[in-house]
């Protein structure tokens, strides 16, 4: 996680008369404010296109605006400038915009992140901070990772060796060679001894160990043994499973509801499971009754179930 030096984005030559388009906070994407950077006695600010001073030339350096914020330097201190001329606290040792959208700051050798209003979202006390999906932010300190939500609340303490991607408010976490599933909305983690854990559906999540799959409950207890070559996700109390290249459906008690005789089985939904056999697409209900409509249904994407 390499840090971006402030010199890259703050120490730049002044170009008189140059203008930049800035989307003003509170306006639609189509509304923009055209600002012209000015320099006076070695200090920098902005005017509008009519020459009216919008932001007084009081800064030693100003970086370009990104997402309504611009990194600035004043009296050896750094912070962020807002489009209305207000600033965040100018108290940092450096400030920069990471990936064009994350306002980052450093203080006493530690990194933090501000929100889009220039307020501290993550205090500068970490070795690195990175944006994640769905509004969550990862933090890194002393070789461990944690997660902060969009309100700055610590959801997962920095004690994990690796974090997975955020998907539907949950993510995989790894520690001491074990894998767990974190519910970021509740801040709850279910750790397991398995190498990978799927999402919880119907109170069950698949687990994988040495290329075999089973299921755990929300307590992390293995309730369906590691006996399958492939599994889907539970829905309506049933899940598609496969062994030896043949697919069927089982229930939460690991009882066979629909025998493994199909070339492929998909999610069970609305009282029937989508199946494929000999190139034909059809449906099967819990009693084993099959239907083979002439118009084949669109197959669901298998990427979500890739293990």
C-alpha positions as CSV (number, residue, x, y, z in Angstrom):
1,X,0.0,0.0,0.0
2,X,2.2,2.7,-1.3
3,X,1.6,6.3,-0.1
4,X,1.2,9.2,-2.6
5,X,3.6,12.0,-1.6
6,X,2.0,15.4,-1.2
7,X,4.7,16.9,-3.4
8,X,3.1,15.2,-6.4
9,X,-0.2,16.9,-6.0
10,X,0.6,20.2,-4.2
11,X,3.9,21.5,-5.5
12,X,3.1,22.7,-9.0
13,X,3.8,25.9,-11.0
14,X,1.1,28.6,-11.0
15,X,-0.5,29.0,-14.5
16,X,-2.2,32.4,-14.7
17,X,-5.5,32.4,-16.5
18,X,-6.0,28.6,-16.4
19,X,-9.6,27.5,-15.6
20,X,-11.1,24.3,-14.3
21,X,-14.6,23.0,-14.2
22,X,-15.9,22.1,-10.7
23,X,-19.2,20.5,-9.9
24,X,-20.6,22.5,-7.1
25,X,-21.9,20.6,-4.0
26,X,-25.6,20.4,-3.9
27,X,-26.0,20.8,-7.7
28,X,-26.7,18.3,-10.3
29,X,-23.9,16.8,-12.3
30,X,-24.8,19.1,-15.2
31,X,-24.3,22.3,-13.2
32,X,-20.7,23.4,-12.9
33,X,-18.8,26.3,-11.6
34,X,-15.9,27.6,-13.7
35,X,-13.0,28.7,-11.5
36,X,-9.8,30.4,-12.6
37,X,-6.7,30.0,-10.4
38,X,-4.9,33.2,-9.5
39,X,-1.6,34.1,-7.9
40,X,-0.9,37.2,-5.8
41,X,2.4,37.8,-4.0
42,X,3.2,34.1,-4.1
43,X,-0.2,33.1,-2.7
44,X,-3.0,31.3,-4.6
45,X,-6.7,31.5,-4.8
46,X,-9.6,31.4,-7.4
47,X,-11.8,33.8,-9.2
48,X,-14.8,33.2,-11.4
49,X,-14.7,33.8,-15.1
50,X,-15.8,37.4,-14.6
51,X,-12.7,38.1,-12.4
52,X,-14.6,38.1,-9.1
53,X,-12.5,36.6,-6.3
54,X,-14.3,33.5,-5.1
55,X,-11.5,32.1,-2.9
56,X,-9.0,34.6,-1.7
57,X,-5.3,34.1,-2.6
58,X,-4.1,33.1,0.8
59,X,-2.7,29.6,0.2
60,X,0.9,28.7,-0.5
61,X,-0.2,25.9,-2.9
62,X,-3.5,24.6,-4.2
63,X,-4.1,21.2,-6.0
64,X,-6.9,20.8,-8.6
65,X,-10.4,20.2,-7.3
66,X,-11.7,16.6,-7.3
67,X,-15.2,15.8,-6.1
68,X,-15.6,19.3,-4.6
69,X,-12.4,19.3,-2.6
70,X,-8.8,20.5,-3.3
71,X,-5.7,19.9,-1.2
72,X,-4.1,23.1,0.0
73,X,-1.1,24.3,2.0
74,X,-1.0,27.3,4.3
75,X,1.7,28.2,6.7
76,X,3.4,24.7,6.4
77,X,0.1,23.0,7.3
78,X,-2.1,21.0,4.9
79,X,-5.8,20.3,4.5
80,X,-8.7,20.5,2.0
81,X,-10.5,23.5,0.4
82,X,-14.2,23.3,-0.3
83,X,-15.8,25.1,-3.3
84,X,-17.5,27.6,-1.0
85,X,-14.1,28.7,0.3
86,X,-14.3,27.0,3.6
87,X,-11.5,24.5,4.6
88,X,-11.1,21.4,6.7
89,X,-8.8,21.7,9.6
90,X,-5.4,22.9,8.3
91,X,-3.4,20.8,10.7
92,X,-2.0,18.0,8.7
93,X,1.6,17.2,7.6
94,X,0.3,16.4,4.1
95,X,-2.9,16.0,2.2
96,X,-3.8,14.4,-1.2
97,X,-6.6,12.9,-3.2
98,X,-6.2,9.2,-3.6
99,X,-7.6,7.6,-6.8
100,X,-9.2,11.0,-7.5
101,X,-12.0,10.6,-4.9
102,X,-10.6,9.8,-1.5
103,X,-9.3,12.8,0.5
104,X,-6.4,11.5,2.5
105,X,-4.3,13.2,5.2
106,X,-1.2,12.4,7.2
107,X,-0.2,13.5,10.7
108,X,2.8,12.4,12.7
109,X,3.5,9.6,10.2
110,X,-0.1,8.2,10.3
111,X,-2.8,8.2,7.6
112,X,-6.5,9.1,7.8
113,X,-9.3,10.0,5.5
114,X,-11.8,12.9,5.3
115,X,-15.4,12.8,4.1
116,X,-16.6,15.0,1.1
117,X,-17.3,17.9,3.5
118,X,-13.8,18.0,4.8
119,X,-14.5,16.4,8.1
120,X,-12.5,13.5,9.5
121,X,-14.0,10.1,8.6
122,X,-11.0,8.1,9.7
123,X,-8.6,9.7,12.2
124,X,-5.0,9.8,11.1
125,X,-3.7,6.9,13.2
126,X,-3.3,4.1,10.7
127,X,-0.4,3.0,8.4
128,X,-2.8,3.1,5.4
129,X,-6.5,3.6,4.6
130,X,-8.3,2.4,1.5
131,X,-11.8,2.8,0.1
132,X,-14.0,-0.3,-0.2
133,X,-17.3,-1.1,-1.9
134,X,-20.7,-0.1,-0.5
135,X,-19.3,2.8,1.6
136,X,-17.0,0.8,3.8
137,X,-13.3,1.8,4.3
138,X,-10.5,-0.6,5.2
139,X,-7.7,0.5,7.7
140,X,-4.3,-1.0,8.1
141,X,-2.1,-0.8,11.1
142,X,0.7,-3.0,12.5
143,X,0.2,-5.5,9.7
144,X,-3.5,-6.0,10.4
145,X,-6.7,-4.9,8.6
146,X,-10.0,-3.6,10.0
147,X,-13.2,-1.9,8.6
148,X,-14.8,1.5,9.2
149,X,-18.3,2.4,7.9
150,X,-19.4,5.5,6.1
151,X,-20.1,7.3,9.4
152,X,-16.6,6.7,10.7
153,X,-17.7,3.9,13.1
154,X,-15.2,1.0,13.6
155,X,-17.0,-2.1,12.4
156,X,-14.2,-4.6,12.5
157,X,-11.1,-3.9,14.7
158,X,-7.8,-4.1,12.8
159,X,-6.9,-7.7,13.7
160,X,-7.3,-9.5,10.4
161,X,-4.5,-10.7,8.1
162,X,-6.6,-10.2,4.9
163,X,-10.0,-8.9,3.8
164,X,-12.1,-10.0,0.9
165,X,-14.4,-7.9,-1.2
166,X,-17.6,-6.3,0.2
167,X,-20.7,-8.0,-1.2
168,X,-24.2,-7.2,0.0
169,X,-22.9,-6.0,3.3
170,X,-20.7,-8.9,4.1
171,X,-17.1,-10.0,3.4
172,X,-14.6,-12.7,4.0
173,X,-12.0,-12.2,6.7
174,X,-8.8,-14.2,7.3
175,X,-6.8,-14.7,10.5
176,X,-4.4,-17.3,11.7
177,X,-4.9,-19.4,8.6
178,X,-8.7,-19.5,9.2
179,X,-11.5,-17.9,7.2
180,X,-14.7,-16.2,8.4
181,X,-17.7,-14.4,7.1
182,X,-18.3,-10.8,8.5
183,X,-21.7,-9.2,8.6
184,X,-20.8,-5.6,8.3
185,X,-24.3,-4.3,9.0
186,X,-24.2,-6.0,12.4
187,X,-20.5,-6.0,13.0
188,X,-20.6,-9.8,13.6
189,X,-18.0,-12.3,12.5
190,X,-18.4,-16.0,12.2
191,X,-15.0,-17.6,12.1
192,X,-14.5,-21.1,10.8
193,X,-11.5,-23.5,10.3
194,X,-12.3,-23.7,6.6
195,X,-10.4,-22.2,3.7
196,X,-13.4,-20.4,2.2
197,X,-16.9,-19.5,3.4
198,X,-19.9,-18.5,1.2
199,X,-22.6,-16.0,1.9
200,X,-25.3,-16.8,4.4
201,X,-28.6,-17.7,2.7
202,X,-31.6,-19.1,4.7
203,X,-29.3,-19.2,7.7
204,X,-26.8,-21.4,6.0
205,X,-23.4,-20.8,4.3
206,X,-21.3,-23.2,2.3
207,X,-17.7,-23.9,3.3
208,X,-14.9,-25.4,1.4
209,X,-12.0,-27.5,2.5
210,X,-9.7,-29.5,0.3
211,X,-12.0,-29.2,-2.7
212,X,-15.1,-30.5,-0.8
213,X,-18.1,-28.5,0.3
214,X,-20.5,-28.6,3.2
215,X,-22.6,-26.1,5.1
216,X,-22.5,-24.3,8.5
217,X,-25.2,-22.5,10.4
218,X,-25.1,-19.0,11.7
219,X,-23.3,-20.3,14.8
220,X,-20.5,-21.6,12.6
221,X,-21.4,-25.2,13.3
222,X,-20.9,-27.7,10.5
223,X,-24.4,-29.1,9.9
224,X,-23.9,-30.6,6.5
225,X,-20.6,-32.5,6.1
226,X,-17.9,-31.8,3.6
227,X,-19.1,-34.3,1.1
228,X,-20.0,-32.5,-2.1
229,X,-17.9,-31.5,-5.2
230,X,-20.1,-28.4,-5.8
231,X,-22.9,-26.6,-4.0
232,X,-25.1,-23.6,-4.6
233,X,-26.7,-21.3,-2.1
234,X,-29.8,-22.2,0.0
235,X,-33.2,-20.8,-1.0
236,X,-36.6,-21.9,0.2
237,X,-35.0,-24.5,2.3
238,X,-33.3,-26.3,-0.6
239,X,-29.9,-26.1,-2.2
240,X,-28.4,-27.6,-5.4
241,X,-25.5,-30.0,-4.8
242,X,-23.3,-32.2,-7.0
243,X,-21.1,-35.3,-6.7
244,X,-19.6,-37.3,-9.5
245,X,-20.8,-34.8,-12.1
246,X,-24.5,-35.2,-11.3
247,X,-26.7,-32.6,-9.7
248,X,-29.8,-32.6,-7.4
249,X,-31.2,-30.9,-4.4
250,X,-31.0,-31.5,-0.6
251,X,-32.6,-29.8,2.4
252,X,-31.1,-28.4,5.6
253,X,-31.0,-31.8,7.2
254,X,-28.9,-33.1,4.3
255,X,-31.8,-35.2,3.1
256,X,-32.1,-35.9,-0.6
257,X,-35.2,-34.1,-1.9
258,X,-34.5,-34.4,-5.6
259,X,-32.0,-37.1,-6.6
260,X,-28.7,-36.2,-8.2
261,X,-29.4,-37.2,-11.8
262,X,-29.2,-34.0,-13.7
263,X,-26.4,-32.5,-15.8
264,X,-26.8,-29.2,-13.9
265,X,-29.0,-27.8,-11.2
266,X,-29.5,-24.1,-10.2
267,X,-31.3,-22.1,-7.5
268,X,-34.6,-23.5,-6.1
269,X,-37.2,-20.7,-6.4
270,X,-41.0,-20.4,-6.3
271,X,-41.5,-24.1,-5.5
272,X,-39.3,-25.6,-8.2
273,X,-35.7,-26.0,-9.2
274,X,-34.2,-25.1,-12.5
275,X,-32.4,-28.0,-14.1
276,X,-30.6,-29.1,-17.2
277,X,-30.5,-32.6,-18.7
278,X,-29.4,-33.8,-22.1
279,X,-29.2,-30.2,-23.4
280,X,-32.8,-29.4,-22.3
281,X,-33.7,-26.8,-19.7
282,X,-36.6,-27.5,-17.3
283,X,-38.0,-27.5,-13.8
284,X,-38.5,-30.0,-11.0
285,X,-40.7,-29.6,-7.9
286,X,-40.1,-31.2,-4.5
287,X,-42.1,-34.3,-5.5
288,X,-39.8,-34.9,-8.5
289,X,-42.3,-33.8,-11.1
290,X,-40.5,-32.4,-14.1
291,X,-41.6,-29.9,-16.7
292,X,-39.8,-29.1,-19.9
293,X,-41.1,-25.9,-21.5
294,X,-40.4,-25.3,-25.2
295,X,-39.0,-21.8,-24.4
296,X,-35.9,-22.5,-22.3
297,X,-35.6,-20.2,-19.4
298,X,-32.5,-17.9,-19.2
299,X,-29.9,-19.6,-17.1
300,X,-28.6,-17.7,-14.0
301,X,-25.1,-16.5,-13.9
302,X,-22.8,-19.0,-12.4
303,X,-20.1,-16.6,-11.4
304,X,-21.7,-15.9,-8.0
305,X,-21.4,-19.5,-7.2
306,X,-17.9,-20.0,-8.4
307,X,-15.8,-21.5,-5.7
